[in-house]
Amino acid sequence: MAAVTKNYRVDGRDDYTLTYQKKWNGTYEIHCSRHPHNPQSRSMNDCHLGSDGKVCVASGKEPRSLDKAKAIGMAFAEGYSHYVRTGIFPNGAKRVNV
């Protein structure tokens, strides 16, 4: 299946480009190729973004639908924008309309 790329803007100032790629096992992998500069820790445990651009998703929680992947991507972008300004990535449940 072809990858799907979406552009997002968070809080009217932070631009993101996220790509959703379906894998052989039916789950989606999310990659972020555009995001704001991160002056905080670049540890994946802190910012949820790998050095290769892969968005960190908890093991066993990988999305199996494109809509779920988009919701996770949008939640990541909002959390990352908060993280680069405060040093705190807001974890927990979040409701997103796709």
C-alpha positions as CSV (number, residue, x, y, z in Angstrom):
1,M,0.0,0.0,0.0
2,A,1.2,3.5,-0.8
3,A,2.2,5.8,2.0
4,V,-0.1,8.7,2.9
5,T,1.4,12.1,3.7
6,K,-0.4,14.8,5.6
7,N,0.6,18.4,6.7
8,Y,-0.6,19.8,10.0
9,R,-0.4,23.1,11.8
10,V,-0.5,23.2,15.6
11,D,-1.5,26.4,17.4
12,G,-1.3,28.4,14.2
13,R,2.5,28.3,14.3
14,D,4.1,24.8,14.2
15,D,4.1,23.0,10.9
16,Y,4.3,19.2,10.7
17,T,4.6,16.7,7.8
18,L,3.6,13.2,8.9
19,T,3.7,10.1,6.7
20,Y,1.6,7.0,7.4
21,Q,3.0,3.7,6.0
22,K,1.1,0.4,6.2
23,K,3.4,-2.4,7.1
24,W,3.3,-6.1,6.2
25,N,1.6,-7.0,9.5
26,G,-1.3,-4.6,9.0
27,T,-0.1,-1.9,11.4
28,Y,0.8,1.6,10.4
29,E,4.2,3.3,11.0
30,I,4.2,7.1,11.4
31,H,7.2,9.2,10.4
32,C,7.6,13.0,11.0
33,S,9.7,14.8,8.4
34,R,8.9,18.4,9.4
35,H,8.5,19.7,12.9
36,P,9.6,22.7,15.0
37,H,13.1,22.9,16.4
38,N,13.5,20.9,19.6
39,P,15.7,22.7,22.2
40,Q,14.9,20.0,24.8
41,S,16.1,16.5,25.2
42,R,16.1,14.5,21.9
43,S,15.7,11.2,23.8
44,M,12.8,9.2,22.2
45,N,11.6,8.5,25.8
46,D,11.2,12.3,26.3
47,C,10.1,13.7,23.0
48,H,8.5,10.5,21.4
49,L,10.4,11.1,18.1
50,G,13.3,9.0,16.9
51,S,16.4,10.4,15.2
52,D,15.1,8.7,12.0
53,G,11.8,10.6,12.3
54,K,9.8,7.6,13.5
55,V,7.0,8.6,15.9
56,C,7.1,6.5,19.0
57,V,4.0,4.4,19.6
58,A,3.7,2.1,22.6
59,S,4.3,-1.6,21.9
60,G,1.0,-3.3,21.3
61,K,-0.8,0.0,20.6
62,E,0.3,0.3,16.9
63,P,-2.6,1.5,14.8
64,R,-4.3,-0.9,12.5
65,S,-6.4,1.7,10.6
66,L,-5.3,4.8,8.8
67,D,-7.8,6.9,10.8
68,K,-6.3,5.6,14.1
69,A,-2.8,6.4,12.7
70,K,-3.9,9.9,11.8
71,A,-5.3,10.4,15.3
72,I,-2.1,9.3,16.9
73,G,-0.1,11.5,14.5
74,M,-2.2,14.6,15.4
75,A,-1.9,13.8,19.1
76,F,1.9,13.5,18.6
77,A,2.1,16.8,16.9
78,E,0.1,18.6,19.6
79,G,2.2,16.9,22.3
80,Y,5.5,17.7,20.6
81,S,4.6,21.4,20.2
82,H,3.9,21.5,23.9
83,Y,7.2,19.6,24.6
84,V,9.5,21.9,22.7
85,R,8.2,24.9,24.6
86,T,7.9,23.4,28.1
87,G,10.1,20.3,28.3
88,I,7.1,18.2,29.2
89,F,5.3,15.8,26.8
90,P,1.7,15.5,27.9
91,N,0.9,11.8,28.1
92,G,-2.5,10.2,28.7
93,A,-5.7,9.8,26.8
94,K,-6.6,12.4,24.1
95,R,-9.6,12.7,21.9
96,V,-8.9,13.6,18.3
97,N,-11.4,14.1,15.4
98,V,-10.0,12.7,12.1
